[in-house]
């Protein structure tokens, strides 16, 4: 099949400059980046917890043994173990902070969410200029998602020219729209013939 495509001069793959291909590629890279942020945050949290628990245990053990042992050399050795434990318990502060990585993850996810909200509705847009603007917006959101430190602020799609956002109606508004002449309270039910 590939040989036939080469002979005919066509490509089996999609055009890399096609906006839909760019969006699909960016979406995949963004998803991979978000998953990497989540794994990195989890790993940093796990390492911080292990170092903190190990350090605190060694510090407590070293201090306790140094206070109970009678030989001077053993007391010094356990005091050194306690000091090593104290250093280990503060070591996580010098490492990647899980909260910082989680914030990066949240920022990237916000950009991806904004892009996907528009992406899934793109098929309903018929105007070519508007569709091109929305595809550019989607690509920018996915590119921001892919950054090492994505911006915290996600530009609103309502800022694009030609785009009007409508607030989703509440349940009360939907009921009023569905039953425009209906009274606010239902009439009391009575049996036929009774007053």
N, C-alpha and C positions, 0 to 999 in steps of 0.2 A: 504494500500500500504506500509506503514512503517513497519507493522508487517511482511510482506513478505520479505522485505529487511533484517530485523533482523534475520529471520529464515534462509535465504540464506547466511548470514554472509557478505553481502556486505553493503556498506554505500551509502545512498542516496546522501550525500554531496560529493563534490569533495575532492580529497586528499589535505590537507592543505599544504603539502610540494611541491606540483606540482608548477613549476615556473609560469604557467599561472594563477593558483589560487592566488599565492603570488602577482603577478602583478595586478590582478583584485582587490584584497583587498587593496593593497597600493594605487591604483588609486582612490578608493572610499575614503580612509582616506585623501589622498592629496586634493581631491576635497572639502571635508568637511572642511579641514584646510584653504584652500584658501577662501572659503565662510565665514568662521569665521573671518579671517583677514579683509575681506572687511566690514563685519558687525561691527567689533571692531573699525576700522578706521572711519567709518561713525558715530558711537556712540560717539567716542572721539571728533570728529569734531563738532558734534551737542552740546555736553556738553560744549566744549570750547567756542563756539559761544554764547550759552545761558548765561554762566557766564560772558563773556566779555560784552555783551550788558546790562545785568542786573547791573553789577558792574559800567559800565560807566554811565548808567542812574541814578543810586543811587548817584554816586559821583557828577554828574552835578546837580541833584536836591538838594542834601544836601548843596553843595557849594552855589548855587543860593539862597536857602532859608536862609542860615546863613548870607548872605550879606544883605538881605532885611528885615529880622525880627528885631523888636526893643527890644523884651524881651530877656534878657540875657539867661534865662533857655531854651527858644525855640531855640535860636541861637546855644547853646551848643549841644542840641539834634540833630539839623539838621547837625551840623558839624560832630557829631558821625556817622550819617547816610552817610554822604559823605566819611568819612574814611572807613566805612564798604564797600561802593561801590568801593573805590580804591583798597581795599584788594581783593574783588571779581573779579575785572578786571584783576588782575595779577595772580589769582589762576590757570588759565589754564596752566601756565608755570610749575606748580608743578605736573600736571597730565600727563597721557600718551599723547605723542605728536602725532597728526594725521599723520604728515609727516614721522615719524619713523615707524609707523604701516603700512603706505602705501608703504614704502621701503621694509618692510618684505613681504608684499603682492606681490610686484613686483618680489622679489627674489624667492619666492615660486612658483609664476606663471611661471617664466623662467625655473625652474627645471621641472615643470609639462609639459610645452610646449616641452622641449627637449625630455622628456620621451615619450610623445605622438607622436612626429614626427617619432620616431623609432618604437613605438608600432604598429602604423597603417601600417607599411611596413614589419613587422615581418613575415607575411604570405608568402612573396616572397622569404625569405631566406630558402635555402634547406640544407645547410651545418649545421650539428648538433652543431659542436664546435662554429661556428660563431653565430648561433642562441642562444646558451647558454650564450655567452659573451654579446650579445645584451640584452638578458633578464636580466642579472646581471646589465648591465648599466641602464636599465629601472627601475629596483628595486632600485638601488642606487639613481637615480634622484627622484623617488617618496619618498624615505626615507628622502632625503634632503628637499623635499617639506614639509614633515610632521613636521620638526623640528620647535621649537619655534622661532629660529632665523636662517633661512636658509642661507647658504653661498651665497655671491653675485656672485661668479664665478661659471659658469656651465661648467664642463669639456666637452670638445669637443668629440663627438663620433669618430672623425677621429683619435684620439689618441689610439683607440683600435687596437690591432694587427689584420690584415686581413681585415680591413675596409678601403675602398677607397671612399672618397667623391668626387663627380664631381660637379663642379659649374653648376648651371642651365643655359642653353643657353639663350642668349638674343634673342629678336624678330629678329634682323638683322641676327644673326647666324642661326636661324631656317629657315629664308627665303633663305639664301645662301645654306643651306643643302638641302632644298626642291627643289630648282632650280639651280643645280650646273653650268649648261652651260648658264644660262639666263644672258643677258647683264644687266648692272646696270640701264640703262634707257630704257623704252619701246620704240619701234620704232614708228615713226609718222604714224598716220592712214591716208590712202588715199583711195579714191574711185577707183574701178576697172576701168582701162582704162585711168586714169588721171596720169599725170606726173608732 
